[in-house]
Amino acid sequence: MSNLSASPFLSPLALSIEIAVMATLIAGVVGVAVASLLANVRFFGRDALDALFCGPLVLPPTVLGYYLLVAFGRHSFIGGVYEHVTGNSIVFTRTGAVLAAAVGALPLIVKFSRAALESVDPLLVPAARTLGASPLRALLTIQIPVAARGIAAAVMLGFARSLGDFGATLMVAGDMPGETQTASLAIFDAIQANEEGKAVVMIVLLTTIAFASLYLANKLIARGHER
């Protein structure tokens, strides 16, 4: 297959991977930070904060997309500041696609990272504190390294989720070939255009990547339990 004939199949997939990687980096940093807070600090409203960050797991994609449009649209505070600083809008751009995918991945990373952090031997952190370690130092040098396999598994699950995002991405970023048309959107367009062959190629590729991510995540979790 020539490069020209391959590009309609591979370009949306390459864009999906690029967006998923950036989204996973954002969701990974935010998710692990939130998971660390929820796992280690008891405060009023902790359960509400957990529900807020994990809400995208149960919200319909269109509802989630609407909230993102309200939060990052041109008339919102965040969207207005971003456009003033960069000269570009968040919505209907690749930036919007990254944010939509990151929000979709965030609940999985928060949930599984929190579980990994809470599974750490409860005697280790207090022991580090008695030796003079600050809460942050104990987190960074003891708790996160011990829970690293579980956190890595959480990040991989977040990557798989962000790779396949559809509804929120469509609402926030649109469906522009070469700019915001991810593999999921390209599959939908191909089916609508009766180009089943093109759709099947991308479906097989996405399925392979998703199953590989889940397999590796399961292996990481299993090895973490063996320790």
TORLUM-534110 format. One record per residue (C-alpha): residue in three letters; chain; x, y, z. Coordinates in Angstrom, 2 decimals. Each point is the difference from the previous one (the first is absolute). Last residue first. Layout:
N
+------+-------+---------+---------+---------+
| resn | chain |    east |   north |      up |
+------+-------+---------+---------+---------+
|  Ala |     A |       X |       Y |       Z |
...
+------+-------+---------+---------+---------+
END
This chain:
227
+------+-------+---------+---------+---------+
| resn | chain |    east |   north |      up |
+------+-------+---------+---------+---------+
|  Arg |     A |    5.20 |   -7.73 |   45.86 |
|  Glu |     A |   -2.42 |   -2.34 |   -1.71 |
|  His |     A |   -2.81 |    2.56 |    0.05 |
|  Gly |     A |    2.11 |    2.48 |   -1.99 |
|  Arg |     A |    0.81 |   -2.73 |   -2.50 |
|  Ala |     A |   -3.73 |   -0.54 |   -0.59 |
|  Ile |     A |   -0.67 |    3.75 |   -0.39 |
|  Leu |     A |    2.82 |    0.38 |   -2.51 |
|  Lys |     A |   -1.17 |   -3.04 |   -1.97 |
|  Asn |     A |   -3.58 |    1.31 |   -0.05 |
|  Ala |     A |    1.21 |    3.37 |   -1.31 |
|  Leu |     A |    2.06 |   -1.75 |   -2.68 |
|  Tyr |     A |   -3.03 |   -1.98 |   -1.17 |
|  Leu |     A |   -2.25 |    3.07 |    0.08 |
|  Ser |     A |    2.44 |    2.01 |   -2.11 |
|  Ala |     A |    0.42 |   -2.88 |   -2.48 |
|  Phe |     A |   -3.78 |   -0.36 |   -0.22 |
|  Ala |     A |   -0.41 |    3.70 |   -0.79 |
|  Ile |     A |    2.82 |    0.02 |   -2.57 |
|  Thr |     A |   -1.41 |   -3.04 |   -1.80 |
|  Thr |     A |   -3.55 |    1.35 |    0.08 |
|  Leu |     A |    1.14 |    3.33 |   -1.43 |
|  Leu |     A |    1.85 |   -1.73 |   -2.85 |
|  Val |     A |   -2.89 |   -2.37 |   -0.77 |
|  Ile |     A |   -2.53 |    2.84 |    0.03 |
|  Met |     A |    2.27 |    2.13 |   -2.19 |
|  Val |     A |    0.18 |   -2.71 |   -2.68 |
|  Val |     A |   -3.71 |   -0.76 |    0.35 |
|  Ala |     A |   -1.00 |    3.63 |   -0.60 |
|  Lys |     A |    1.97 |    0.22 |   -3.24 |
|  Gly |     A |   -1.61 |   -3.19 |   -1.27 |
|  Glu |     A |   -3.46 |    1.15 |    1.09 |
|  Glu |     A |    0.03 |    3.07 |   -2.21 |
|  Asn |     A |   -3.80 |    0.38 |   -0.03 |
|  Ala |     A |    0.34 |    3.79 |    0.54 |
|  Gln |     A |   -1.64 |   -0.16 |    3.43 |
|  Ile |     A |    2.25 |   -2.91 |    0.91 |
|  Ala |     A |    3.05 |    1.99 |   -1.10 |
|  Asp |     A |   -1.09 |    3.08 |    1.97 |
|  Phe |     A |   -0.47 |   -2.04 |    3.18 |
|  Ile |     A |    3.37 |   -1.68 |   -0.46 |
|  Ala |     A |    1.63 |    3.39 |   -0.63 |
|  Leu |     A |   -1.50 |    1.32 |    3.25 |
|  Ser |     A |    1.48 |   -2.87 |    1.98 |
|  Ala |     A |    3.33 |    0.35 |   -1.83 |
|  Thr |     A |    0.26 |    3.67 |    0.91 |
|  Gln |     A |   -1.17 |    2.82 |   -2.25 |
|  Thr |     A |    1.23 |    3.09 |    1.85 |
|  Glu |     A |    2.51 |    1.58 |   -2.40 |
|  Gly |     A |    0.73 |   -2.22 |   -2.98 |
|  Pro |     A |   -3.67 |   -0.49 |   -0.78 |
|  Met |     A |   -2.23 |    2.34 |    2.04 |
|  Asp |     A |   -2.59 |   -1.71 |    2.23 |
|  Gly |     A |   -0.81 |    2.38 |    2.82 |
|  Ala |     A |    2.20 |    0.80 |    2.98 |
|  Val |     A |   -2.41 |    0.41 |    2.93 |
|  Met |     A |   -3.07 |   -1.89 |   -1.18 |
|  Leu |     A |    1.80 |   -2.69 |   -2.00 |
|  Thr |     A |    2.63 |   -0.46 |    2.70 |
|  Ala |     A |   -2.68 |   -0.44 |    2.67 |
|  Gly |     A |   -1.75 |   -2.67 |   -2.04 |
|  Phe |     A |    2.96 |   -1.98 |   -1.33 |
|  Asp |     A |    2.84 |   -0.94 |    2.34 |
|  Gly |     A |    1.81 |   -3.16 |   -1.09 |
|  Leu |     A |    3.60 |    1.00 |    0.61 |
|  Ser |     A |   -0.95 |    1.80 |    3.23 |
|  Arg |     A |   -1.30 |   -3.23 |    1.53 |
|  Ala |     A |    3.04 |   -2.05 |   -1.01 |
|  Phe |     A |    2.29 |    2.71 |    1.36 |
|  Gly |     A |   -1.92 |    0.13 |    3.28 |
|  Leu |     A |    0.33 |   -3.77 |    0.34 |
|  Met |     A |    3.73 |    0.37 |   -0.56 |
|  Val |     A |    0.17 |    2.73 |    2.64 |
|  Ala |     A |   -1.80 |   -2.20 |    2.52 |
|  Ala |     A |    2.40 |   -2.88 |   -0.72 |
|  Ala |     A |    2.94 |    2.35 |    0.59 |
|  Ile |     A |   -1.59 |    1.06 |    3.30 |
|  Gly |     A |   -0.39 |   -3.62 |    1.05 |
|  Arg |     A |    3.60 |   -0.76 |   -0.90 |
|  Ala |     A |    1.28 |    3.13 |    1.78 |
|  Ala |     A |   -1.76 |   -0.66 |    3.31 |
|  Val |     A |    3.27 |   -0.56 |    1.89 |
|  Pro |     A |    1.63 |    2.92 |   -1.84 |
|  Ile |     A |   -3.04 |    2.23 |    0.68 |
|  Gln |     A |   -0.17 |   -0.75 |    3.73 |
|  Ile |     A |    3.66 |    0.19 |    1.01 |
|  Thr |     A |    2.06 |    2.75 |   -1.64 |
|  Leu |     A |   -2.67 |    2.30 |   -1.45 |
|  Leu |     A |   -2.67 |   -0.48 |    2.66 |
|  Ala |     A |    2.43 |    0.00 |    2.90 |
|  Arg |     A |    1.59 |    3.15 |   -1.40 |
|  Leu |     A |   -3.38 |    1.70 |   -0.30 |
|  Pro |     A |   -1.04 |   -0.96 |    3.54 |
|  Ser |     A |    3.36 |    1.24 |    1.34 |
|  Ala |     A |    2.62 |   -2.59 |    0.93 |
|  Gly |     A |    1.43 |    0.28 |    3.51 |
|  Leu |     A |    0.64 |   -3.61 |    0.96 |
|  Thr |     A |   -3.44 |   -0.17 |    1.63 |
|  Arg |     A |   -1.52 |    0.99 |   -3.35 |
|  Ala |     A |    1.78 |   -2.84 |   -1.79 |
|  Ala |     A |   -1.42 |   -2.49 |    2.50 |
|  Pro |     A |   -3.46 |    1.56 |   -0.42 |
|  Val |     A |    0.34 |   -0.56 |   -3.78 |
|  Leu |     A |    1.12 |   -3.63 |    0.23 |
|  Leu |     A |   -2.46 |   -1.26 |    2.61 |
|  Pro |     A |   -3.08 |    0.28 |   -2.24 |
|  Asp |     A |    1.50 |   -2.52 |   -2.45 |
|  Val |     A |   -0.94 |    1.44 |   -3.40 |
|  Ser |     A |   -3.48 |   -1.05 |   -1.16 |
|  Glu |     A |   -1.33 |    3.54 |    0.40 |
|  Leu |     A |    2.39 |    1.26 |   -2.66 |
|  Ala |     A |   -1.04 |   -2.68 |   -2.49 |
|  Ala |     A |   -3.72 |    0.60 |    0.64 |
|  Arg |     A |    0.51 |    3.75 |   -0.45 |
|  Ser |     A |    1.88 |   -0.62 |   -3.24 |
|  Phe |     A |   -2.84 |   -2.22 |   -1.25 |
|  Lys |     A |   -2.77 |    2.50 |    0.69 |
|  Val |     A |    1.86 |    3.18 |   -1.00 |
|  Ile |     A |    1.43 |   -1.48 |   -3.20 |
|  Leu |     A |   -3.35 |   -1.45 |   -1.03 |
|  Pro |     A |   -1.81 |    3.27 |    0.73 |
|  Leu |     A |    2.55 |    2.12 |   -1.95 |
|  Ala |     A |   -0.14 |   -1.81 |   -3.35 |
|  Gly |     A |   -3.18 |    1.70 |   -1.26 |
|  Val |     A |    1.18 |    3.39 |    1.25 |
|  Ala |     A |    3.29 |   -0.52 |   -1.83 |
|  Ala |     A |   -1.77 |   -0.99 |   -3.24 |
|  Ala |     A |   -2.12 |    3.16 |    0.07 |
|  Leu |     A |    3.05 |    2.13 |    0.83 |
|  Val |     A |    2.02 |   -1.49 |   -2.84 |
|  Ala |     A |   -2.84 |    0.48 |   -2.49 |
|  Gly |     A |   -0.41 |    3.61 |    1.11 |
|  Thr |     A |    3.69 |    0.62 |   -0.58 |
|  Arg |     A |   -0.36 |   -1.53 |   -3.45 |
|  Thr |     A |   -2.48 |    2.74 |   -0.82 |
|  Phe |     A |   -3.78 |    0.34 |   -0.08 |
|  Val |     A |   -0.01 |    1.46 |    3.51 |
|  Ile |     A |    3.16 |    1.43 |    1.51 |
|  Ser |     A |    0.10 |    3.18 |   -2.05 |
|  Asn |     A |    3.20 |    1.57 |   -1.25 |
|  Gly |     A |    1.68 |    3.36 |    0.51 |
|  Thr |     A |    2.28 |   -1.54 |    2.59 |
|  Val |     A |   -0.40 |    2.31 |    3.00 |
|  His |     A |   -3.41 |    1.52 |   -0.77 |
|  Glu |     A |   -1.33 |   -3.34 |   -1.28 |
|  Tyr |     A |    1.09 |   -1.78 |    3.17 |
|  Val |     A |   -1.47 |    2.74 |    2.20 |
|  Gly |     A |   -3.33 |   -0.15 |   -1.83 |
|  Gly |     A |   -0.16 |   -3.79 |    0.09 |
|  Ile |     A |    0.73 |   -0.07 |    3.72 |
|  Phe |     A |   -2.55 |    2.73 |    0.79 |
|  Ser |     A |   -2.65 |   -1.45 |   -2.30 |
|  His |     A |   -1.25 |    1.82 |   -3.09 |
|  Arg |     A |    2.39 |   -1.75 |   -2.39 |
|  Gly |     A |   -0.94 |   -3.40 |    1.37 |
|  Phe |     A |    2.12 |   -1.81 |    2.59 |
|  Ala |     A |   -2.35 |   -0.56 |    2.95 |
|  Val |     A |   -3.32 |    0.22 |   -1.86 |
|  Leu |     A |    1.29 |   -2.15 |   -2.84 |
|  Leu |     A |    1.43 |   -2.46 |    2.52 |
|  Tyr |     A |   -3.35 |   -0.24 |    1.77 |
|  Tyr |     A |   -1.72 |   -0.64 |   -3.33 |
|  Gly |     A |    2.49 |   -2.72 |   -0.90 |
|  Leu |     A |   -0.64 |   -1.74 |    3.31 |
|  Val |     A |   -3.73 |    0.09 |   -0.68 |
|  Thr |     A |    0.55 |   -1.31 |   -3.52 |
|  Pro |     A |    2.28 |   -2.76 |    1.28 |
|  Pro |     A |   -2.69 |   -1.20 |    2.45 |
|  Leu |     A |    1.29 |    0.35 |    3.57 |
|  Val |     A |    0.96 |   -3.19 |    1.82 |
|  Leu |     A |    3.78 |   -0.14 |   -0.28 |
|  Pro |     A |    0.18 |    3.78 |   -0.49 |
|  Gly |     A |   -1.06 |    0.38 |    3.65 |
|  Cys |     A |    3.26 |   -1.40 |    1.38 |
|  Phe |     A |    1.57 |    3.40 |    0.66 |
|  Leu |     A |   -3.16 |    1.45 |    1.54 |
|  Ala |     A |   -0.89 |   -3.16 |    1.93 |
|  Asp |     A |    3.45 |   -0.05 |    1.62 |
|  Leu |     A |   -0.37 |    3.68 |    0.90 |
|  Ala |     A |   -3.42 |   -0.72 |    1.55 |
|  Asp |     A |    1.48 |   -2.86 |    2.01 |
|  Arg |     A |    2.74 |    2.28 |    1.31 |
|  Gly |     A |   -2.50 |    2.75 |    0.88 |
|  Phe |     A |    1.30 |    0.60 |    3.51 |
|  Phe |     A |    3.55 |   -1.20 |    0.32 |
|  Arg |     A |    1.97 |   -3.20 |    0.49 |
|  Val |     A |    3.34 |    0.11 |   -1.76 |
|  Asn |     A |    2.02 |   -2.96 |   -1.22 |
|  Ala |     A |   -1.90 |   -1.90 |   -2.68 |
|  Leu |     A |   -2.10 |    2.91 |   -1.29 |
|  Leu |     A |    3.00 |    2.34 |   -0.23 |
|  Ser |     A |    2.17 |   -2.65 |   -1.66 |
|  Ala |     A |   -2.79 |   -0.82 |   -2.46 |
|  Val |     A |   -0.33 |    3.70 |   -0.89 |
|  Ala |     A |    3.74 |    0.28 |   -0.68 |
|  Val |     A |    0.02 |   -3.31 |   -1.90 |
|  Gly |     A |   -2.91 |    1.17 |   -2.15 |
|  Val |     A |    1.38 |    3.46 |   -0.75 |
|  Val |     A |    3.39 |   -1.30 |   -1.15 |
|  Gly |     A |   -1.44 |   -3.01 |   -1.81 |
|  Ala |     A |   -2.90 |    1.93 |   -1.54 |
|  Ile |     A |    2.40 |    2.47 |   -1.60 |
|  Leu |     A |    2.43 |   -2.68 |   -1.20 |
|  Thr |     A |   -2.90 |   -2.19 |   -1.10 |
|  Ala |     A |   -1.48 |    2.82 |   -2.09 |
|  Met |     A |    3.33 |    0.60 |   -1.72 |
|  Val |     A |    0.40 |   -3.71 |   -0.80 |
|  Ala |     A |   -3.66 |   -0.35 |   -1.04 |
|  Ile |     A |    0.23 |    2.99 |   -2.37 |
|  Glu |     A |    3.07 |   -1.41 |   -1.74 |
|  Ile |     A |   -1.49 |   -3.50 |   -0.10 |
|  Ser |     A |   -3.24 |    1.31 |   -1.48 |
|  Leu |     A |    1.88 |    2.09 |   -2.56 |
|  Ala |     A |    1.97 |   -3.08 |   -1.09 |
|  Leu |     A |   -3.27 |   -1.93 |   -0.26 |
|  Pro |     A |   -1.63 |    2.76 |   -2.05 |
|  Ser |     A |    3.02 |    0.05 |   -2.37 |
|  Leu |     A |    0.38 |   -3.78 |   -0.26 |
|  Phe |     A |   -3.03 |   -1.02 |   -2.03 |
|  Pro |     A |   -0.25 |    2.94 |   -2.39 |
|  Ser |     A |    3.83 |   -0.03 |   -0.17 |
|  Ala |     A |    0.35 |   -3.58 |   -1.22 |
|  Ser |     A |   -1.12 |    0.71 |   -3.55 |
|  Leu |     A |    2.47 |    2.83 |   -0.37 |
|  Asn |     A |    2.79 |   -1.91 |    1.72 |
|  Ser |     A |   -0.43 |   -2.87 |   -2.41 |
|  Met |     A |   -1.46 |   -3.37 |    0.96 |
+------+-------+---------+---------+---------+
END
